[in-house]
Amino acid sequence: MFTRYIPSPPHSTFEVGPLTFHFYALCIIAGIAVAIWLGDRRLRSFDPLLRSVVADVAIFAVPSGVIGGRLYHVISAPDDFFGSNGSPLDIFAIWKGGLGIWGAISLGALGAYFGLRRVGRTRPEITLPPFPIFLDALAPGILIAQAIGRFGNWFNIELFGKPLDAWWALEVPVLKRPMQMREFETFHPTFLYEALWCSLIAITLILFGKRFLAGQVFAIYIFAYCLGRFFIESIRIDSAHLFFGLRQNEWVSIAVGALALGYFLRIRQKSKSLR
């Protein structure tokens, strides 16, 4: 019997005077800050004159990503907000958790596209890279932001996996356990699995990203994340819609991952046809 495990945080908030700070929100903010910093460094390696372009684009991309992530969560789990025990006003309580990565990437990328176009109009003295190269520069930072953000789930003690008896298992307080699993004390720390997987992809892209064509780094990011998310999702036990025996996000991982792989191959095929 293992006696060591990852403890759950005793608090998800702290107070400074009249202000209450939520660790989940702080993790999201910290992740965004790191993504902007790393994205700026990577973009300046393409052209030193592109300083602060990522920060300027983030003014549009970050709010779009947050809105998209929240919309995806609300659409995929409507009972949490419109069910008998839910409240529509909780839609705005993002510090409690609930940002779907698929919606965040989709609307965030759309916001980044329009943000980059605006920067091009307001800063005509610089030559902006094509949008695929811009996304390639952002990809590792977004992955690290996702990794940091997952620790917000740890502070909220949510989205853990099946019962696990191992030294790396997560201790979950009895009131946070599903009713049918109250007798189990430790569970798979899926937040940690995803954080480690995202970090591994980010490091790989930083080290080897220059070997790929424009747009392929972002495609690898999406495909690799979907691959890991599919398996991590299979051991989560939070409520989810099931379709043909698979959780909703497993199907989304398959669909989005296939699209990313197709995009990667299309870029390579298009490059060959131009030679």
C-alpha positions as CSV (number, residue, x, y, z in Angstrom):
1,M,0.0,0.0,0.0
2,F,1.5,3.3,-1.1
3,T,1.5,6.0,1.6
4,R,2.8,8.9,-0.5
5,Y,0.7,10.9,-2.9
6,I,0.3,14.4,-4.3
7,P,-1.7,16.4,-1.8
8,S,-4.6,18.6,-2.8
9,P,-4.2,22.3,-2.0
10,P,-6.0,23.3,1.2
11,H,-7.2,26.6,-0.4
12,S,-8.1,27.8,-3.9
13,T,-8.1,31.5,-3.0
14,F,-6.3,34.0,-0.8
15,E,-7.3,37.4,0.3
16,V,-5.3,40.7,0.4
17,G,-7.4,43.3,2.2
18,P,-10.8,43.4,0.6
19,L,-9.7,41.6,-2.5
20,T,-10.0,37.8,-3.1
21,F,-7.6,36.2,-5.6
22,H,-8.4,32.8,-7.2
23,F,-5.4,30.6,-7.9
24,Y,-7.2,29.3,-11.0
25,A,-7.4,32.8,-12.5
26,L,-3.8,33.5,-11.5
27,C,-2.6,30.4,-13.3
28,I,-4.5,31.5,-16.4
29,I,-3.0,35.0,-16.2
30,A,0.5,33.6,-15.6
31,G,0.2,31.3,-18.6
32,I,-0.9,34.1,-20.8
33,A,2.0,36.2,-19.7
34,V,4.5,33.4,-20.5
35,A,2.9,32.8,-23.9
36,I,3.2,36.5,-24.8
37,W,6.8,36.6,-23.6
38,L,7.9,33.5,-25.4
39,G,5.9,34.3,-28.5
40,D,7.6,37.7,-28.7
41,R,11.0,36.2,-28.4
42,R,10.4,33.6,-31.1
43,L,8.8,36.2,-33.5
44,R,11.8,38.5,-33.0
45,S,14.1,35.7,-34.0
46,F,12.3,35.9,-37.4
47,D,12.8,39.7,-37.5
48,P,14.2,41.9,-34.7
49,L,11.9,44.7,-35.7
50,L,8.8,42.7,-34.7
51,R,9.2,43.6,-31.0
52,S,5.9,43.9,-29.1
53,V,3.8,42.6,-32.1
54,V,2.7,39.6,-30.1
55,A,1.6,41.8,-27.2
56,D,-0.3,44.1,-29.5
57,V,-2.1,41.1,-31.1
58,A,-2.8,39.6,-27.7
59,I,-5.1,42.5,-27.0
60,F,-7.5,40.9,-29.4
61,A,-6.5,37.2,-29.2
62,V,-6.6,36.8,-25.4
63,P,-10.2,38.1,-24.8
64,S,-11.3,36.1,-27.9
65,G,-9.7,33.0,-26.5
66,V,-11.2,33.4,-23.1
67,I,-14.7,34.0,-24.6
68,G,-14.3,31.0,-27.0
69,G,-13.1,28.7,-24.2
70,R,-16.0,29.7,-22.0
71,L,-18.6,29.3,-24.8
72,Y,-17.3,25.8,-25.6
73,H,-17.6,24.9,-21.9
74,V,-21.1,26.3,-21.6
75,I,-22.3,24.6,-24.8
76,S,-20.7,21.2,-23.8
77,A,-22.0,21.3,-20.2
78,P,-25.3,23.3,-20.3
79,D,-26.7,21.6,-17.2
80,D,-24.0,23.3,-15.1
81,F,-25.6,26.7,-15.9
82,F,-29.2,26.0,-17.0
83,G,-30.0,22.8,-15.1
84,S,-32.0,22.5,-11.9
85,N,-28.9,23.1,-9.8
86,G,-27.2,25.6,-12.1
87,S,-27.3,29.4,-12.5
88,P,-26.9,31.3,-15.8
89,L,-25.0,33.9,-13.9
90,D,-22.2,31.3,-13.3
91,I,-21.4,31.6,-17.0
92,F,-19.3,34.7,-16.0
93,A,-17.6,33.0,-13.0
94,I,-14.6,31.8,-15.0
95,W,-12.5,31.7,-11.8
96,K,-14.4,28.6,-10.8
97,G,-13.0,26.8,-13.8
98,G,-14.4,25.8,-17.2
99,L,-12.4,27.0,-20.2
100,G,-12.6,24.6,-23.1
101,I,-9.3,24.5,-25.0
102,W,-11.0,23.9,-28.4
103,G,-13.1,27.0,-28.2
104,A,-10.1,29.0,-26.8
105,I,-7.9,28.0,-29.7
106,S,-10.6,28.6,-32.4
107,L,-11.7,32.0,-31.3
108,G,-8.2,32.9,-30.1
109,A,-6.7,32.2,-33.5
110,L,-9.5,34.2,-35.1
111,G,-8.8,37.2,-32.8
112,A,-5.1,36.8,-33.5
113,Y,-5.7,37.0,-37.2
114,F,-7.7,40.2,-37.0
115,G,-5.2,41.6,-34.4
116,L,-2.3,40.9,-36.7
117,R,-4.1,42.7,-39.6
118,R,-4.7,45.7,-37.4
119,V,-1.0,45.8,-36.4
120,G,-0.2,45.8,-40.0
121,R,-2.4,48.9,-40.6
122,T,-1.2,50.8,-37.5
123,R,2.5,49.9,-37.9
124,P,3.3,50.2,-41.6
125,E,7.0,50.6,-40.9
126,I,7.4,46.9,-40.2
127,T,6.9,43.9,-42.5
128,L,4.7,41.3,-40.8
129,P,5.2,37.6,-41.4
130,P,2.5,35.5,-43.0
131,F,-0.1,34.3,-40.5
132,P,1.1,30.7,-40.5
133,I,4.6,31.8,-39.4
134,F,3.0,34.0,-36.7
135,L,1.1,30.9,-35.4
136,D,4.2,28.8,-35.4
137,A,5.9,31.4,-33.2
138,L,3.1,31.3,-30.8
139,A,2.6,27.5,-30.6
140,P,5.2,26.6,-27.9
141,G,4.1,29.5,-25.7
142,I,0.5,28.5,-25.9
143,L,1.4,25.0,-24.9
144,I,3.3,26.2,-21.8
145,A,0.3,28.4,-21.0
146,Q,-1.9,25.4,-21.2
147,A,0.5,23.5,-18.9
148,I,0.4,26.3,-16.3
149,G,-3.3,26.7,-16.6
150,R,-3.8,23.0,-15.7
151,F,-2.4,23.7,-12.3
152,G,-5.5,25.9,-11.8
153,N,-7.5,22.6,-12.0
154,W,-5.3,21.3,-9.2
155,F,-6.1,24.3,-7.0
156,N,-9.8,23.8,-7.7
157,I,-9.5,20.0,-7.2
158,E,-11.3,19.1,-10.4
159,L,-10.9,17.1,-13.6
160,F,-9.0,14.3,-11.9
161,G,-9.1,10.7,-13.2
162,K,-10.0,7.2,-12.1
163,P,-8.9,5.9,-8.7
164,L,-5.2,5.2,-8.5
165,D,-2.9,3.7,-5.9
166,A,0.5,5.0,-6.7
167,W,3.0,7.5,-5.3
168,W,2.1,10.1,-8.0
169,A,-1.7,9.8,-7.3
170,L,-3.7,12.8,-6.3
171,E,-5.3,12.9,-2.9
172,V,-8.8,14.1,-3.2
173,P,-10.9,15.3,-0.2
174,V,-14.0,13.2,0.4
175,L,-16.4,16.0,-0.5
176,K,-14.7,16.4,-3.9
177,R,-15.0,12.7,-4.8
178,P,-17.9,11.4,-6.9
179,M,-20.6,9.8,-4.8
180,Q,-19.9,6.3,-6.2
181,M,-16.2,6.6,-5.4
182,R,-16.2,8.0,-1.9
183,E,-14.3,5.0,-0.6
184,F,-11.2,5.8,-2.8
185,E,-8.7,8.4,-1.5
186,T,-6.4,8.9,-4.4
187,F,-7.0,9.4,-8.2
188,H,-5.1,9.9,-11.4
189,P,-3.7,13.5,-11.5
190,T,-4.8,14.1,-15.1
191,F,-4.0,17.8,-14.6
192,L,-0.3,16.8,-14.2
193,Y,-0.4,14.4,-17.1
194,E,-1.6,17.1,-19.4
195,A,0.8,19.7,-18.1
196,L,3.7,17.4,-18.6
197,W,2.5,16.4,-22.1
198,C,2.1,20.0,-23.2
199,S,5.5,20.9,-21.8
200,L,7.1,18.0,-23.7
201,I,5.5,19.1,-27.0
202,A,6.6,22.7,-26.4
203,I,10.2,21.7,-25.7
204,T,10.2,19.5,-28.8
205,L,8.9,22.3,-31.0
206,I,11.4,24.8,-29.7
207,L,14.3,22.4,-30.3
208,F,13.2,21.1,-33.7
209,G,10.7,23.6,-35.1
210,K,13.0,25.2,-37.6
211,R,13.1,22.0,-39.6
212,F,9.5,22.4,-40.6
213,L,7.7,24.5,-43.2
214,A,5.6,27.5,-42.3
215,G,2.4,26.4,-40.6
216,Q,3.6,22.9,-39.8
217,V,4.7,23.7,-36.3
218,F,1.2,24.9,-35.3
219,A,-0.2,21.8,-37.0
220,I,2.1,19.5,-35.0
221,Y,1.1,21.4,-31.8
222,I,-2.6,20.7,-32.5
223,F,-2.1,17.1,-33.6
224,A,0.2,16.2,-30.7
225,Y,-2.0,17.8,-28.1
226,C,-5.1,16.0,-29.5
227,L,-3.2,12.7,-29.4
228,G,-2.3,13.2,-25.7
229,R,-5.7,14.6,-24.8
230,F,-7.5,11.6,-26.3
231,F,-5.7,9.2,-23.9
232,I,-5.9,11.6,-20.9
233,E,-9.6,12.1,-21.5
234,S,-10.2,8.4,-21.4
235,I,-9.2,8.2,-17.7
236,R,-11.1,11.3,-16.6
237,I,-14.3,10.7,-14.5
238,D,-15.9,14.1,-14.6
239,S,-19.3,14.2,-16.2
240,A,-19.3,14.2,-20.0
241,H,-21.6,13.4,-22.9
242,L,-21.0,10.0,-24.4
243,F,-21.3,9.1,-28.0
244,F,-20.8,5.4,-29.1
245,G,-18.9,4.7,-25.9
246,L,-16.5,7.7,-26.1
247,R,-16.5,11.0,-24.3
248,Q,-17.3,14.1,-26.2
249,N,-13.8,15.5,-26.0
250,E,-12.4,12.2,-27.2
251,W,-14.4,12.6,-30.4
252,V,-13.3,16.2,-30.7
253,S,-9.7,15.1,-30.3
254,I,-10.0,12.7,-33.1
255,A,-11.7,15.2,-35.4
256,V,-9.4,18.1,-34.7
257,G,-6.3,15.9,-34.7
258,A,-7.3,14.6,-38.1
259,L,-7.7,18.1,-39.5
260,A,-4.3,19.1,-38.1
261,L,-2.6,16.1,-39.7
262,G,-4.3,16.8,-43.0
263,Y,-3.2,20.5,-42.8
264,F,0.4,19.3,-42.1
265,L,0.4,17.0,-45.0
266,R,-1.2,19.6,-47.3
267,I,1.6,22.1,-46.5
268,R,4.2,19.4,-47.4
269,Q,2.5,18.4,-50.6
270,K,2.0,22.0,-51.7
271,S,5.8,22.7,-51.0
272,K,6.7,19.7,-53.2
273,S,4.5,20.9,-56.0
274,L,6.3,24.2,-56.0
275,R,9.8,22.8,-56.4
